[in-house]
């Protein structure tokens, strides 16, 4: 009787949690954004990510079409057309055969992919501080760093500036250190494994059915072995049951061999993924998992609540005009929605489509904690906390109205060392994290400045190592 009662209570709690998560989602298709007409013939959107300023970064890849261009594209808040930032095809980058992943840490952009040649299988990662191609840092086999002797597929970042990647070797995952304060592993190198955690679908068949994307929880503590992340994997005709979503738990960013992957299941088997490449995924601030069902029997993007047993409950579905099972005339004309990304406040969602070569923008109805607070009567900049800090701290500011703002960090000589916000934000209170280690900063006093129009507010903070 006690066991039954406990199960009943847990069931009620689960239903209540799912209701609370889904009640906030009100997905509405708002607009379509295109690539420049002069480039559209060679654009094949593949994966995407948003940075701390709300800028959307999209990679076009030759992964599925050799006629495509490998390129990095940008869409800033308020833009009506995407801008090409880097074209790896013209002139050809000798280290880039195809792009395979994109992620952000603050406003830094990371792009990963395969190097030319089939054997040995080698890869690379490029880091663009503040999205600036002129400041590129390169890592990979025959470049610098360790742990690039396999193909990387999909990447996601942790708040402590580690990158998680899906790898072809052993159909597994790796962690790469981009935290300058972590001395056990070289900057830009992998955290070595002796035991590779196997993706639940088993070994791949000829490198066809492998991990395609990775999603971490924003601000999740991946020094804690209870914090989960997700990967997506496609099937193949030779291995038709291998595709799906995996939930990874029990490991840490500094000990990824401890991770255990379990297959995520749902009632309608929506997440038993097919043969398409890729199936992009992301996670919002509340831990909801968003999956892009790119193949012709799906043509949808859905949000799920996933418990630690790996059971997924459908919360909401993006309105899709071409969803074969649930068409919505007011929805986006999806043909192959291959990835989804969210604005920092989760108020907007961006879906990239590989076949239509468009970006579809949705409002989510979500409001972050700081937005639900009362609207400030004037512009406000609060003292960071903790202060002093090592290596990260939080900066909170308030806006009485929607405004284009910048939040930058300077050293005492007036040199800019970081840009945390550069875009239009809604009225309300907002917060941004700042990690001194991610920018390679030494101990000292720094100035953070909030600028809105011709006005600005500044405060000082101290980094102690």
C-alpha positions in Angstrom: 0.0 0.0 0.0 2.8 2.4 0.9 4.6 1.6 -2.4 1.4 2.2 -4.4 0.8 5.5 -2.5 4.4 6.7 -3.2 4.0 5.8 -6.9 0.7 7.7 -7.0 2.4 10.8 -5.4 5.3 10.6 -7.9 2.8 10.3 -10.7 1.0 13.4 -9.6 4.3 15.3 -9.2 5.4 14.2 -12.7 2.0 15.3 -14.3 2.2 18.6 -12.4 5.8 19.2 -13.6 4.9 18.4 -17.2 1.8 20.7 -17.0 4.0 23.5 -15.5 6.5 23.1 -18.3 4.0 22.9 -21.1 1.7 25.7 -19.8 4.4 28.3 -20.6 4.9 27.2 -24.2 2.8 29.1 -26.7 4.5 28.5 -30.0 3.6 30.9 -32.9 5.2 31.2 -36.3 6.2 34.8 -36.8 8.4 35.3 -39.9 10.8 33.8 -42.5 14.4 35.0 -43.0 16.4 34.2 -46.1 20.0 33.9 -47.1 21.2 36.3 -49.8 19.9 35.3 -53.3 23.4 35.3 -54.6 24.4 32.6 -52.2 21.2 30.5 -51.9 22.3 28.0 -54.5 25.2 26.9 -52.4 23.7 27.2 -48.9 22.7 24.0 -47.1 21.8 24.9 -43.5 23.1 22.1 -41.2 23.3 23.1 -37.5 22.9 26.4 -35.6 23.4 28.0 -32.2 22.7 31.4 -30.5 25.2 33.4 -28.5 24.8 35.5 -25.4 23.9 38.6 -27.4 21.1 36.8 -29.2 22.9 36.4 -32.5 22.1 33.2 -34.4 25.0 31.4 -36.0 24.3 28.9 -38.8 26.7 26.6 -40.6 26.2 25.5 -44.2 27.8 22.2 -44.9 28.9 19.8 -47.6 28.0 16.9 -45.3 24.9 16.1 -47.3 25.6 17.8 -50.6 29.1 18.1 -52.2 27.8 21.0 -54.3 27.2 23.1 -51.2 29.5 25.6 -49.6 31.1 25.2 -46.1 30.3 28.6 -44.6 29.5 30.3 -41.3 26.5 32.7 -41.3 25.2 35.2 -38.8 21.8 36.7 -38.0 21.9 39.5 -35.4 18.7 40.5 -33.6 16.7 42.8 -35.9 18.5 41.6 -39.1 16.2 40.7 -42.1 18.9 38.8 -44.0 21.7 36.5 -43.0 25.3 37.6 -43.4 28.1 35.3 -44.4 31.0 35.6 -42.0 33.4 33.0 -43.2 33.4 31.0 -46.5 35.7 28.0 -46.1 35.1 27.0 -49.7 36.2 30.1 -51.6 39.1 30.4 -51.1 39.3 26.8 -49.9 40.4 26.2 -46.3 42.9 23.2 -46.5 41.7 21.9 -43.1 37.9 21.9 -44.0 36.3 19.0 -45.8 32.9 19.5 -44.2 31.5 21.4 -41.3 29.8 19.3 -38.6 29.1 21.4 -35.5 28.6 24.9 -34.1 28.3 26.1 -30.5 28.8 29.3 -28.5 30.3 30.2 -25.2 29.3 33.7 -24.3 29.8 35.5 -27.6 32.6 33.2 -28.7 31.7 30.9 -31.6 33.1 27.4 -32.1 32.9 25.5 -35.4 34.0 21.9 -35.8 34.3 19.6 -38.8 36.1 17.0 -40.7 39.5 17.4 -42.4 40.0 16.2 -46.0 40.7 12.5 -46.5 39.1 9.3 -45.4 42.0 7.6 -43.6 43.0 8.5 -41.0 39.8 10.1 -39.8 40.8 13.5 -38.4 38.9 16.7 -37.4 39.4 20.3 -36.3 37.8 23.0 -34.1 38.0 26.7 -34.8 37.3 29.3 -32.1 36.2 32.8 -33.1 36.4 35.2 -30.0 33.3 37.5 -30.1 32.5 35.9 -33.5 35.4 37.7 -35.1 37.0 35.7 -38.0 40.2 37.8 -37.7 40.9 36.4 -34.2 40.5 32.7 -35.2 42.2 30.1 -33.0 42.6 26.7 -34.7 42.9 23.2 -33.1 43.0 19.8 -34.6 45.1 17.0 -36.1 48.2 18.6 -37.8 47.2 22.0 -36.4 47.5 22.1 -32.6 45.9 20.3 -29.6 45.3 16.7 -28.9 42.3 14.4 -29.5 41.3 15.1 -33.0 42.1 11.7 -34.5 38.4 10.9 -35.1 35.5 12.6 -36.7 33.6 15.0 -34.6 29.8 15.4 -35.2 27.9 18.1 -33.4 29.1 20.1 -30.4 27.7 21.8 -27.3 29.3 23.9 -24.6 29.1 23.9 -20.8 29.2 27.0 -18.7 32.7 26.1 -17.6 33.9 26.3 -21.2 34.2 22.6 -22.1 32.9 21.3 -25.4 31.1 18.0 -25.6 31.3 16.4 -29.0 29.8 13.3 -30.6 32.6 11.1 -32.2 32.6 8.4 -34.8 35.2 6.3 -33.0 33.3 3.8 -30.8 30.1 5.8 -31.5 30.9 7.8 -28.3 31.4 11.2 -26.9 34.4 13.4 -25.9 35.0 16.5 -23.9 37.4 19.2 -25.0 38.9 21.7 -22.6 38.5 25.4 -23.5 38.9 26.6 -19.9 42.2 28.3 -19.4 42.1 27.7 -15.6 41.9 23.9 -16.0 45.6 22.9 -16.1 45.2 19.1 -16.3 44.5 19.1 -20.0 46.0 21.5 -22.6 43.8 24.3 -23.9 41.8 23.1 -26.9 42.6 19.4 -26.2 40.5 16.5 -25.3 40.0 15.1 -21.8 41.5 11.6 -22.4 39.4 8.5 -22.1 40.4 4.9 -21.4 36.8 3.7 -21.5 34.5 5.0 -24.2 30.8 5.2 -23.2 28.9 3.6 -26.1 25.8 5.4 -27.5 22.8 3.2 -26.8 22.2 2.3 -30.5 25.4 0.3 -30.4 28.4 0.5 -32.8 27.9 2.3 -36.1 27.8 0.7 -39.5 30.6 2.2 -41.7 30.3 5.6 -40.0 26.8 6.2 -41.4 24.6 6.0 -38.2 26.5 8.1 -35.7 25.9 11.0 -33.2 24.8 14.1 -35.1 24.2 16.8 -32.5 24.8 17.5 -28.8 22.7 19.6 -26.4 23.7 20.8 -22.9 21.6 22.5 -20.3 22.3 26.3 -20.3 24.2 27.1 -17.2 24.1 23.4 -16.1 26.8 22.4 -13.7 28.8 19.7 -15.5 31.2 19.3 -12.6 28.2 17.6 -11.0 27.6 14.0 -12.2 23.8 14.3 -11.9 23.6 17.0 -14.6 22.5 15.4 -17.9 23.1 16.3 -21.6 21.7 14.8 -24.8 22.8 13.6 -28.2 20.9 12.8 -31.3 21.8 9.9 -33.7 20.5 8.9 -37.1 19.8 5.4 -38.2 21.0 3.7 -41.4 19.5 1.2 -43.8 22.0 -1.3 -42.5 21.3 -0.4 -38.8 17.6 0.8 -38.9 17.0 0.7 -35.1 20.1 2.6 -34.1 18.7 6.1 -34.4 17.3 8.1 -31.5 18.0 10.5 -28.6 20.4 9.5 -25.8 20.4 11.0 -22.3 23.9 11.0 -20.7 24.4 10.9 -17.0 26.9 10.0 -14.2 29.9 11.6 -15.8 31.6 15.0 -15.5 33.2 17.3 -18.0 36.6 16.4 -16.4 35.8 12.7 -16.4 33.6 11.9 -19.4 34.4 8.2 -19.4 32.0 8.0 -16.4 29.0 9.0 -18.6 26.3 6.4 -19.3 24.0 6.9 -22.2 20.4 5.6 -22.2 17.9 5.7 -25.0 15.1 8.3 -24.6 11.7 6.8 -25.4 8.3 8.4 -26.0 4.8 7.0 -26.4 4.5 7.6 -30.1 8.1 6.6 -31.0 8.6 10.1 -32.4 12.2 9.9 -31.2 13.1 6.7 -33.0 14.9 8.7 -35.5 15.3 7.8 -39.2 18.2 8.1 -41.7 18.3 11.9 -42.2 21.4 13.9 -41.4 21.3 15.7 -39.1 18.6 15.8 -36.4 19.5 19.0 -34.5 18.6 19.3 -30.8 18.7 22.0 -28.1 17.7 22.4 -24.5 16.1 25.5 -22.9 16.7 27.2 -19.5 14.0 25.0 -17.9 15.5 21.7 -19.2 13.0 21.1 -22.0 14.5 19.2 -24.9 13.7 20.4 -28.5 14.2 18.0 -31.4 14.1 18.8 -35.1 12.5 15.9 -37.0 13.9 16.7 -40.4 12.9 13.6 -42.4 9.8 13.4 -44.7 7.7 11.4 -42.2 8.1 14.1 -39.5 8.8 17.6 -40.8 8.3 18.9 -37.3 10.1 20.4 -34.3 8.8 19.3 -30.9 9.5 20.1 -27.2 9.7 17.3 -24.7 10.1 16.9 -20.9 12.5 14.1 -20.2 12.9 12.4 -16.8 16.0 10.7 -15.5 14.7 7.3 -16.6 14.8 8.5 -20.2 11.0 8.8 -20.6 10.0 11.7 -22.8 6.6 13.5 -22.6 5.5 15.7 -25.5 5.0 19.2 -24.3 4.4 21.2 -27.5 4.8 21.2 -31.3 6.0 24.0 -33.5 3.2 24.8 -36.0 4.3 23.1 -39.3 2.4 23.4 -42.5 3.8 20.2 -43.9 3.7 17.9 -40.9 2.2 14.7 -42.5 0.4 13.8 -39.3 -0.6 17.2 -37.9 -0.5 19.9 -40.6 -1.1 23.5 -39.4 -2.1 26.0 -42.2 -0.7 28.8 -40.1 2.6 27.1 -39.5 6.0 27.3 -41.1 6.4 25.5 -44.5 9.0 23.0 -43.2 10.5 20.5 -45.6 13.6 19.5 -43.7 13.8 21.4 -40.3 17.3 20.2 -39.4 18.0 22.2 -36.2 16.5 24.6 -33.7 18.1 27.3 -31.4 16.7 29.6 -28.8 17.3 33.2 -27.9 19.1 33.7 -24.5 15.8 34.6 -22.8 14.1 31.6 -24.6 11.4 34.0 -25.9 12.2 33.3 -29.6 13.1 30.1 -31.4 14.9 29.8 -34.7 14.5 26.7 -37.0 16.8 26.2 -40.0 15.6 24.2 -42.9 18.0 22.3 -45.1 15.7 22.0 -48.1 13.9 25.4 -48.2 17.2 27.1 -47.1 15.4 29.4 -44.8 15.3 30.4 -41.1 11.9 30.3 -39.5 11.3 32.5 -36.4 8.8 31.6 -33.7 7.7 33.2 -30.5 7.6 30.7 -27.6 5.5 32.5 -25.0 8.3 31.8 -22.5 9.4 34.4 -20.1 12.5 34.1 -18.1 12.7 34.6 -14.3 14.2 38.1 -14.7 11.4 39.1 -17.2 8.7 38.0 -14.8 10.0 40.4 -12.2 8.7 44.0 -12.1 9.8 46.3 -14.9 12.5 48.8 -13.6 11.6 52.5 -13.7 15.1 53.4 -15.0 18.2 51.7 -16.4 19.9 49.8 -13.6 23.3 48.1 -13.3 23.9 46.0 -10.2 27.1 44.9 -8.5 28.2 41.6 -9.8 28.0 38.6 -7.5 30.1 37.0 -6.2 32.7 39.7 -6.0 35.6 39.0 -5.8 35.2 36.0 -8.1 37.1 33.0 -9.6 36.6 32.3 -12.4 32.9 33.2 -13.0 30.5 35.8 -11.8 27.0 37.1 -12.6 26.0 40.6 -13.8 22.4 41.8 -13.4 20.9 44.8 -15.1 17.5 46.3 -15.6 15.8 48.0 -18.6 12.7 50.1 -18.3 11.9 49.6 -22.0 13.0 47.5 -25.0 16.4 48.9 -26.0 19.6 48.2 -28.0 22.2 47.7 -25.3 25.8 46.6 -25.0 27.4 45.1 -22.0 31.2 45.1 -22.2 34.1 44.3 -19.9 37.3 46.4 -19.9 40.7 46.3 -18.1 42.0 49.3 -16.2 43.8 50.5 -19.3 40.5 50.8 -21.1 41.0 47.8 -23.4 37.9 45.8 -24.1 38.3 42.2 -23.0 34.8 40.8 -23.5 31.5 41.6 -25.0 28.5 40.0 -23.2 25.6 41.7 -24.9 25.2 43.6 -28.2 21.6 43.7 -29.3 18.0 44.6 -28.5 16.6 43.2 -25.2 13.1 43.5 -23.8 12.1 45.5 -20.8 12.8 43.8 -17.5 15.7 42.5 -15.5 18.4 40.4 -17.2 21.5 38.6 -16.1 24.6 37.5 -17.9 27.5 35.3 -16.6 31.1 36.3 -17.1 33.9 33.7 -17.0 37.3 35.3 -16.7 39.0 32.0 -17.5 37.2 31.8 -20.9 38.9 35.0 -21.9 42.3 34.1 -20.4 42.3 37.0 -17.9 44.7 37.3 -15.0 43.9 38.5 -11.5 43.0 42.1 -11.3 40.2 44.7 -11.3 38.0 45.0 -14.4 35.2 47.4 -15.4 31.9 46.3 -16.8 29.9 48.9 -18.7 26.2 48.9 -19.8 25.5 51.3 -22.7 22.1 52.3 -23.9 21.8 55.1 -26.5 24.2 57.9 -25.5 24.2 56.9 -21.8 26.2 54.3 -19.9 26.6 52.8 -16.4 29.8 51.2 -15.1 30.9 49.2 -12.1 34.1 47.5 -11.1 34.7 43.8 -10.2 37.7 41.9 -9.1 39.0 38.6 -10.4 41.1 36.7 -7.8 42.9 33.5 -8.9 
